Each structure stands twice: as structure tokens, then as C-alpha cells.
């Protein structure tokens, strides 16, 4: 962490410490806004292959969505879902191989990401996926990273689907409680603010943070699932996945890597090969 980053972190922690002494509720509200707001938005020029795509731009709630489609008339469709603070342009690596497999490929910058629109959460992402399916589907194949993985699993919990569906989960956000724990550790906030934070989530969604869990919905998923995760992933730790691995669901296949972390994993050649073989 550079000097500027350390100073920024110190400032944010001091700000929240002062606010929490005044009002635990206000501190929790500000923390919730920060937790749900991407701090980085990828607005770089898309790789050349995006120039060959059909633009799929539409309005979703208050957001103007930027999307792309390749190989429109192919018989099977796949939707690529990026993670928090990411963008569809980071998945250019997969477009040509998926075209070669005969897929119609679709990818969108999720609300509050890339060129699509502030606050963002898993339930909004779930509704977004369902809206895409209604507009451009039916979609029966998914390639999802990080928060995109949690969102598509929450969507499948609601959808009628079967073993003909294929889902690739790359370092999915398995347990929301882990993300919240890390966030509070980062801000150095106390337990009273955390209680208020959890209450805000419950009031807004009707569910406690632990409800937002792939472990919870895994048994409802009938699709064939390829799950790729790295031992050195500190954002979505492999320890969160162990309970699912131990369940030995017959439709789940796990591929564990080492040394790739949370983001480099989906750009790795061996991982890419494994994904393409699964989707073939």
C-alpha cells in the first residue's frame, strides 16, 4: 500500500470513528453506502473484439446499461457476468473461443459499473440477470466471476431450470458475511455499528447478510456447475467453499488453483482451457 493509500485509509477510518461516536446508526448508514458503491469504474477503451459486437443498450431501473452481443443467431446463449468494480471488457479473452463453440455471447456492464450508470448489490444484480433473460434469452449458460457468481446462483434459486443449464463460477462471492467482516476490519469499526449495519440490510432486503450465500442455495441448483477457485484468493477465500465441497453435490465440479488470487484466475490459460472444455 502506497503512502497516498495509507493516508486515505487513515482519513476514512478517522471519519467513521468520529461519526460512530455521534451516532452508530449514521455510521452504519454511511458504511452501507460505501459498501454498495463501486470505488473503481472501468471506462477504458474496450479491446478490438468489442468493435465487432452488436451493441445492446437499454434502460434498467434508473440505469442506462451498456451491453454487447456476438454471434446473434447461434442456437445456444451464454451470459458473462463480471464481479464488483469490474467490467465486461475484462472478459474479451473468452469471446473467440465461445464463438468457436457455437455460442451467442452476451455481456453487460452491470448497474453502477463501467459505462452503465451508484449503489449496487446482489439483489439488484439478480433482477438485472432476470431482466436480461426476459429481453434477450432464454439463457441457459453462464460464465460468472465474484459477485456475478452469487447473483446468478440467487437467480437460479428462483428460476425453473435443469441439468441442461451450464454454470461456470470463477471465484464466486460465496458468503456475504465474509465480505462484510473484511469490510468492517478495513474500516476498523466496532460491533455496535455492525449490528446497525446488519439491521439496515435486513430492513432493505428482508434478509440478514448470511442469507446472501451460495452455500444456502447450492442444494436448489440443478444446473451443471464448474467451480474454479484459488487457494490464495483473499477476497473470496477458499475456506468459504469447503462446506459446499464436502456436500459432494453430483452436479458440482471443483477445480482448485494456486497462486492466481481473485482476479488473475480467469485470465489463466489452464483455467480458460478447463472452462472451454466444460462449455463444449
C-alpha positions as CSV (number, residue, x, y, z in Angstrom):
1,X,0.0,0.0,0.0
2,X,1.4,3.4,-1.1
3,X,1.6,6.5,1.1
4,X,-1.4,8.1,-0.6
5,X,-3.4,4.9,0.0
6,X,-2.4,4.8,3.7
7,X,-3.3,8.4,4.2
8,X,-6.7,7.9,2.5
9,X,-7.4,4.8,4.7
10,X,-6.4,6.7,7.8
11,X,-8.7,9.6,6.8
12,X,-11.7,7.2,6.2
13,X,-11.1,5.3,9.4
14,X,-10.9,8.6,11.4
15,X,-14.1,9.9,9.8
16,X,-16.0,6.8,10.6
17,X,-14.6,6.7,14.2
18,X,-15.8,10.2,14.8
19,X,-19.2,9.5,13.2
20,X,-19.7,6.4,15.2
21,X,-19.2,8.3,18.5
22,X,-22.0,10.6,17.5
23,X,-24.4,8.0,16.1
24,X,-23.9,4.3,15.5
25,X,-26.9,4.4,13.1
26,X,-25.5,7.2,11.0
27,X,-22.1,5.5,10.8
28,X,-23.8,2.3,9.7
29,X,-25.8,4.1,7.0
30,X,-22.6,5.7,5.6
31,X,-20.8,2.3,5.8
32,X,-23.6,0.6,3.9
33,X,-23.5,3.3,1.2
34,X,-19.7,2.8,0.9
35,X,-20.0,-1.0,0.9
36,X,-22.5,-0.9,-2.0
37,X,-20.8,1.8,-4.1
38,X,-18.0,0.7,-6.6
39,X,-15.0,2.9,-6.0
40,X,-13.5,2.0,-9.3
41,X,-15.3,2.0,-12.6
42,X,-13.6,0.7,-15.7
43,X,-14.1,3.2,-18.5
44,X,-11.1,2.3,-20.6
45,X,-11.5,1.7,-24.3
46,X,-12.8,-1.8,-25.0
47,X,-10.5,-4.3,-26.8
48,X,-10.8,-4.6,-30.5
49,X,-13.2,-7.6,-30.4
50,X,-15.8,-5.3,-28.9
51,X,-15.9,-3.3,-32.1
52,X,-17.3,-6.4,-33.8
53,X,-20.1,-6.8,-31.3
54,X,-23.7,-5.7,-31.6
55,X,-24.5,-3.0,-29.1
56,X,-27.3,-3.9,-26.7
57,X,-28.1,-0.7,-24.8
58,X,-31.2,-0.5,-22.7
59,X,-32.7,1.1,-19.6
60,X,-32.9,-0.8,-16.4
61,X,-34.5,1.0,-13.4
62,X,-32.6,4.3,-13.3
63,X,-29.5,2.9,-15.1
64,X,-28.5,3.2,-18.7
65,X,-27.0,-0.2,-19.5
66,X,-24.1,-0.8,-21.9
67,X,-24.1,-4.3,-23.4
68,X,-22.7,-6.3,-26.2
69,X,-23.7,-9.4,-28.2
70,X,-21.7,-11.6,-30.6
71,X,-22.9,-14.4,-32.9
72,X,-26.5,-13.4,-32.5
73,X,-28.0,-16.3,-34.5
74,X,-26.3,-19.1,-32.7
75,X,-28.5,-21.8,-31.2
76,X,-27.2,-21.6,-27.6
77,X,-26.7,-18.5,-25.5
78,X,-24.2,-17.7,-22.8
79,X,-24.2,-14.6,-20.5
80,X,-20.9,-13.4,-19.0
81,X,-21.3,-11.8,-15.6
82,X,-18.4,-9.7,-14.1
83,X,-17.7,-9.0,-10.5
84,X,-17.8,-5.9,-8.2
85,X,-15.7,-3.0,-9.6
86,X,-15.1,-4.9,-12.8
87,X,-16.4,-4.7,-16.4
88,X,-17.4,-7.0,-19.2
89,X,-14.4,-5.7,-21.2
90,X,-12.1,-7.7,-18.9
91,X,-13.5,-10.9,-20.4
92,X,-12.5,-10.3,-24.0
93,X,-10.3,-13.4,-23.6
94,X,-13.3,-15.7,-23.9
95,X,-15.2,-14.3,-26.8
96,X,-13.5,-16.0,-29.7
97,X,-13.3,-19.5,-28.1
98,X,-17.0,-19.2,-27.2
99,X,-17.9,-18.2,-30.8
100,X,-15.9,-21.2,-32.0
101,X,-18.1,-23.4,-29.7
102,X,-21.2,-22.0,-31.4
103,X,-22.4,-19.7,-28.7
104,X,-24.3,-16.5,-28.9
105,X,-22.4,-14.5,-26.3
106,X,-23.8,-11.6,-24.3
107,X,-22.1,-9.4,-21.8
108,X,-23.1,-6.2,-20.0
109,X,-21.7,-3.7,-17.6
110,X,-23.8,-4.2,-14.5
111,X,-25.6,-1.2,-12.9
112,X,-23.1,1.3,-11.4
113,X,-20.2,-0.3,-13.3
114,X,-18.3,0.5,-16.4
115,X,-20.4,2.7,-18.6
116,X,-23.7,1.6,-17.0
117,X,-24.8,4.5,-14.9
118,X,-24.2,4.4,-7.9
119,X,-25.1,1.8,-5.4
120,X,-25.1,-1.8,-6.2
121,X,-25.9,-5.1,-4.5
122,X,-26.6,-8.8,-5.2
123,X,-30.4,-8.5,-5.3
124,X,-30.1,-5.7,-7.9
125,X,-27.8,-7.9,-9.9
126,X,-30.2,-10.8,-9.6
127,X,-33.0,-8.7,-11.0
128,X,-30.7,-7.4,-13.7
129,X,-29.9,-11.0,-14.8
130,X,-33.6,-11.9,-14.9
131,X,-34.3,-8.8,-17.0
132,X,-31.6,-9.7,-19.5
133,X,-33.1,-13.2,-19.7
134,X,-36.5,-11.7,-20.4
135,X,-35.2,-9.4,-23.1
136,X,-32.6,-11.5,-24.8
137,X,-33.0,-15.0,-23.6
138,X,-33.7,-17.7,-22.8
139,X,-30.1,-18.0,-21.4
140,X,-29.1,-21.5,-20.2
141,X,-25.3,-20.9,-19.9
142,X,-23.4,-18.6,-17.6
143,X,-19.8,-17.6,-17.0
144,X,-19.7,-15.6,-13.8
145,X,-17.0,-14.1,-11.6
146,X,-17.1,-13.0,-8.0
147,X,-20.3,-11.1,-7.2
148,X,-21.7,-12.2,-10.6
149,X,-21.4,-15.8,-9.3
150,X,-23.5,-15.1,-6.2
151,X,-26.1,-13.2,-8.2
152,X,-26.6,-15.9,-10.8
153,X,-27.0,-18.5,-8.1
154,X,-29.6,-16.3,-6.4
155,X,-31.4,-16.1,-9.8
156,X,-31.3,-19.8,-10.4
157,X,-32.9,-20.4,-6.9
158,X,-35.9,-18.6,-8.3
159,X,-35.9,-20.0,-11.9
160,X,-37.2,-23.3,-13.2
161,X,-34.1,-24.9,-14.6
162,X,-32.5,-28.3,-15.1
163,X,-29.3,-30.2,-15.8
164,X,-29.2,-28.8,-19.4
165,X,-28.1,-25.5,-17.9
166,X,-24.3,-24.9,-17.5
167,X,-22.8,-22.5,-15.0
168,X,-19.2,-21.6,-14.6
169,X,-18.4,-19.9,-11.3
170,X,-15.0,-18.3,-11.1
171,X,-14.0,-17.2,-7.6
172,X,-17.7,-16.5,-6.7
173,X,-18.6,-14.4,-3.7
174,X,-19.7,-17.4,-1.7
175,X,-20.5,-15.8,1.7
176,X,-21.6,-12.2,2.0
177,X,-20.8,-12.3,5.7
178,X,-17.1,-12.8,4.8
179,X,-17.2,-9.7,2.6
180,X,-18.9,-7.7,5.4
181,X,-16.4,-8.9,8.0
182,X,-13.5,-7.9,5.8
183,X,-15.1,-4.5,5.1
184,X,-15.5,-3.8,8.8
185,X,-12.0,-4.9,9.6
186,X,-10.8,-2.5,6.8
187,X,-12.7,0.4,8.4
188,X,-11.8,-0.6,11.9
189,X,-15.4,-0.3,13.1
190,X,-16.8,-1.7,16.2
191,X,-19.6,-4.3,16.9
192,X,-22.3,-1.8,17.7
193,X,-22.0,-0.2,14.2
194,X,-22.0,-3.7,12.7
195,X,-25.3,-4.6,14.4
196,X,-26.9,-1.4,12.9
197,X,-25.3,-2.3,9.5
198,X,-26.9,-5.8,9.6
199,X,-30.2,-4.2,10.6
200,X,-30.1,-1.9,7.6
201,X,-29.5,-4.9,5.2
202,X,-32.4,-6.7,6.8
203,X,-34.7,-3.7,6.6
204,X,-33.8,-3.1,2.9
205,X,-33.9,-6.7,1.7
206,X,-35.9,-8.6,4.3
207,X,-32.9,-10.9,4.9
208,X,-29.8,-11.0,7.1
209,X,-26.4,-10.9,5.5
210,X,-26.0,-14.7,5.9
211,X,-28.9,-15.2,3.6
212,X,-26.8,-13.9,0.7
213,X,-24.9,-17.2,0.4
214,X,-24.2,-19.7,-2.3
215,X,-23.9,-22.3,0.5
216,X,-27.5,-21.7,1.3
217,X,-28.8,-22.0,-2.3
218,X,-26.4,-24.7,-3.6
219,X,-28.9,-27.6,-3.0
220,X,-31.5,-25.8,-5.1
221,X,-29.3,-25.6,-8.2
222,X,-30.0,-28.2,-10.8
223,X,-27.6,-26.9,-13.4
224,X,-24.2,-28.5,-14.1
225,X,-21.7,-26.3,-12.3
226,X,-18.0,-25.9,-12.8
227,X,-16.5,-24.0,-9.8
228,X,-13.0,-22.6,-10.1
229,X,-11.3,-21.1,-7.0
230,X,-7.7,-20.3,-6.0
231,X,-6.1,-21.1,-2.7
232,X,-4.6,-17.6,-2.5
233,X,-7.9,-15.8,-3.0
234,X,-8.1,-13.3,-0.1
235,X,-11.3,-11.6,-1.3
236,X,-13.5,-14.7,-1.6
237,X,-11.5,-17.2,0.5
238,X,-11.4,-20.9,-0.4
239,X,-12.4,-21.7,3.3
240,X,-15.9,-20.4,2.4
241,X,-16.2,-23.0,-0.3
242,X,-15.2,-26.0,1.9
243,X,-18.7,-26.7,3.2
244,X,-20.0,-26.9,-0.4
245,X,-17.2,-29.2,-1.5
246,X,-17.9,-31.5,1.5
247,X,-21.6,-31.8,0.4
248,X,-20.4,-33.6,-2.8
249,X,-23.2,-32.4,-4.9
250,X,-23.3,-34.7,-8.0
251,X,-23.8,-31.7,-10.4
252,X,-20.8,-29.7,-9.0
253,X,-17.3,-30.0,-10.3
254,X,-14.4,-28.1,-8.5
255,X,-11.1,-27.0,-10.0
256,X,-8.7,-25.6,-7.4
257,X,-5.7,-23.5,-8.4
258,X,-2.8,-21.9,-6.5
259,X,-1.0,-18.6,-6.9
260,X,-3.6,-16.8,-9.1
261,X,-5.6,-15.0,-6.5
262,X,-9.1,-13.5,-7.1
263,X,-8.7,-11.8,-10.5
264,X,-5.8,-13.4,-12.4
265,X,-7.6,-16.7,-12.2
266,X,-9.9,-16.0,-15.1
267,X,-7.1,-14.9,-17.3
268,X,-5.0,-18.1,-16.7
269,X,-4.5,-20.4,-19.7
270,X,-5.2,-23.6,-17.9
271,X,-8.3,-22.2,-16.3
272,X,-9.5,-20.9,-19.7
273,X,-9.0,-24.3,-21.2
274,X,-10.9,-26.0,-18.4
275,X,-13.8,-23.6,-18.8
276,X,-14.0,-24.0,-22.6
277,X,-13.9,-27.8,-22.3
278,X,-16.7,-27.7,-19.8
279,X,-18.8,-25.5,-22.0
280,X,-18.2,-27.5,-25.2
